[in-house]
Amino acid sequence: MGKLPCALLFFLLLANPAFSWKKEEFRNCDQTPFCKRARSRQPGACPLTATDVSISGGDLVAKLVAKETNQETPTKPLVLKISAYQDGVMRLKIDEDQDLNPRKKRFEVPDVIVPEFSDKKLWLQSLKQEEEENSGLISVVYLSDGYEGVIRHNPFEVFVRESGKNGKKVLSLNSNGLFDFEQIKDKKDENEDWEEKFRTHTDSRPYGPQSISFDVSFYGADFVYGIPEHATSLALKPTSGSGVEASEPYRLFNLDVFEYIHDSPFGLYGSIPFMISHGKSRGSSGFFWLNAAEMQIDVFDANNSNEFLKLPSDQKRIDTLWMSEAGVVDAFFFVGPAPKDVVRQYTSVTGPTALPQLFSIAYHQCRWNYRDEEDVYNVDSKFDEHDIPYDVLWLDIEHTDGKKYFTWDKMLFPNPEEMQNKLAAKGRRMVTIVDPHIKRDDSYFIHEEASKKGYYVKDKTGNDFDGWCWPGSSSYLDMVDPKIRSWWGEKFSCKNYVGSTPSLYIWNDMNEPSVFNGPEVTMPRDALHYGDVEHRELHNAYGYYFHMATAEGLAKRGEGQDRPFVLSRAFFPGSQRYGAVWTGDNTAEWEHLRVSVPMILTLGLTGMSFSGADVGGFFGNPDTELLIRWYQLGAFYPFFRGHAHHDTKRREPWLFGERNTELMREAIHVRYMLLPYFYTLFREANSSGTPVARPLWMEFPSDEKTFSNDEAFMVGNSLLVQGIYTQGAKHAEVYLPGDQPWYDFKNGNSYKGGETYKLDVLEDSVPSFIRGGTILPRKDRFRRSSTQMANDPYTLVIALNQSMSAEGELYIDDGKSFEFQKGAYIHRRFTFSNGKLTSSNMRPDDTTAGNSKFETESTVERIILLGLSNAPKNAVIEPANQKVEIEMGPLLLRGGRGPWVPTIRKPDVRIGDDWTIKLL
């Protein structure tokens, strides 16, 4: 094709309405045969019964056979395996019997489950059998203290129950009898057509239908949560049931969706098939299906679930229907019972959040695109001129030479290394974008090498797949192959990535993958990957492998001394081990500000702690009030970045008048002040999986008023933040849970817990509160970047509860390397009780933490006491036996409003030492 027709075609592709939300461009359930078939099945339709149940190799094994076999087309038995793991995790696998030589081996998703999980396996020694009235024979195995795994023989059902013959169910699969497993056929039946058509695209489906569906029930649940990514409420709304308006299921199919709509079950950029339930009576439980094919999930109305349940129960529950186009059953049951238990159990399988570099949890400034080096220097200097800190400046696709990644436009960026080094001298970094589509240009070194080595995904005929994206004609690297991932990682060395420096980090966009001329703007399902795996089988994991390869490349570049930072738009279970994600191409609307909170909370619940939304909205031009409110809320996102489309007006914080600049500056300063607290929370996420941003019910699991509240959220266990989501709001209603006091973050005013308050809305902040009984670490000196804060002193804010006590933690390391894994960190616990503040060591001894050490000369500059009535005049510091005064001082050094609060100024104790301060 000549250049002119090619360019014209590309223009038409970009102008296609698929690049803004139009639902007809994407399949719904009725247009998706496997979903339509699964939804049409009636309860009790499953014909399978469990036979040959026994213990083998430390697992419970069985065969699933049809009760009534069609002699003309006999159903082959399926093989089932149940395994138990430490900490209340049960794994269920169901697949075709490989001894019967199926035509194709079904795809099992590799490199998601962390290697150490296998070490936690419990080797089952025996099973016991029980006869249940009205329900028949069951086989029972030990799972953990207080819980058992159970398989019912006929009808086939798998569940976890509390220990004992009459133990209550926690989770079950196939209680509704909706399990269906379409086995791969050897050949088509007569008059059977395996092809599927959608709009102008045809899916050849060479192996025919191979879908799997089943029901999962959560007992004692009031709500279910999770299964991102959708722009909808935190508590998942029912999609089916009496009285429920006809709805699409929640779709999990990674797609490039421009200007997505809010309050929709439509799938967006990432997929994590992990659902958590929570209820007042039982607590929390979780279910995870490791499957990378398209998935659709129905949530039935809890108030009408008895009409669905095949095996009736007097337990309250929520029923769900899980449907996938391909793969195997590889499912995990998590018993909880506390919310943090479920997240810990899930991340024991998929891994916890990687500990990010300190700079990456500070503020990022991005735009499509900063035009050239002059623009970069101007933006950088304006931040300094206006006393606004930032840590990272980003470059989008226009910085490259013709959309060829690992290159620079030499006219616009003639000296990229010098540019990066100038910013690095101020403690700042840069990020460039590297997407998975590779321009098909014979002069482009990446394409030349990938083509020669056969590293591209193939089309159904076995040729290199050729699709369209930003560069025009493009091919896509087959990142499922570990060899190709390793090759890709080498490209990030400073030698290979000419013009890069160690202070340059990476952004992976468009990695769903986005294919402008593909079906639903993505890759055809019959494209072929490493091992002859069809794209349909691994679609949702493609971006995950790309993210993995990039992060491992940066780690290799740093020779193990520099933690990677990679932002990815697509994600899958395990993505938390490789970097951050964001909520994609949102819009400058109040509704998108509002929905950012449940989206980020859902990501955190499903392992992705390091997430955020584009501050200000990617598309459109926010009015000044919306932009300010977004900065004020975004300062509490785990990932804090301003970003905008190239068609929008410039919106750097100094472009809106002096007062508005001041308001945005103060919002960003709040984030920098709280960096010690955020970093401590990220270490907690790295250790236990507990998210940084948390639903209120995670901290207050018995408070029913928190269960569906997704306008407010917790940052750690100490801060509650309530966004302002309407233009011109004069008042905000804020519910403060629990029975302990809360303190206004800005002015220290005290509020009683367990009540809803109608508060005046102020222009300089969103409502935020410190929880009584916690100690909040801060750094109050404002610098240009987080790097320049390294040796600054700390402030400890002690928010007392009704017992006049409080506790908190602080984690410190070098903020950049992997030395913390060898024990090079400081971890302190602060406790205040009986008028005495104590700092004690939380770091394990050298034998468990490692032999490396980390030290800091930083001291405690101020100790602030909230909730202290009749404050004494003096305190004594031990072991120095030093007497210090307690005086009245400001809660915040800048941007705060009175009254002043009791303060110990300059106790000058080292933050890493043991000490006590006793009030006299």
Helices and strands as residue ranges (DSSP letters): H 3-15, G 17-19, G 23-25, G 29-31, H 33-40, E 48-56, E 59-66, E 78-85, E 89-96, G 98-100, G 115-120, E 121-122, E 128-132, E 136-144, E 147-152, E 157-162, E 169-173, E 180-181, E 196-198, E 201-203, E 212-219, E 223-226, E 250-252, E 274-279, E 283-289, E 295-299, G 302-307, E 317-324, E 329-334, H 339-350, G 358-361, E 363-365, H 373-385, E 392-395, G 397-399, H 416-424, E 429-433, E 437-439, H 445-453, E 467-469, E 472-476, H 482-490, E 504-508, G 519-521, E 528-529, G 530-532, E 533-534, H 535-538, G 539-541, H 542-557, E 566-568, G 575-577, E 580-582, H 590-605, E 611-612, E 614-615, H 624-634, E 640-642, G 653-655, H 658-673, H 675-688, E 693-694, H 696-699, G 704-706, E 712-715, E 719-722, E 731-736, E 742-744, E 750-751, E 755-760, E 768-771, E 774-778, G 786-789, E 794-799, E 806-812, G 819-822, E 826-833, E 836-841, H 846-849, E 860-866, E 874-878, E 882-889, E 901-905, E 915-919
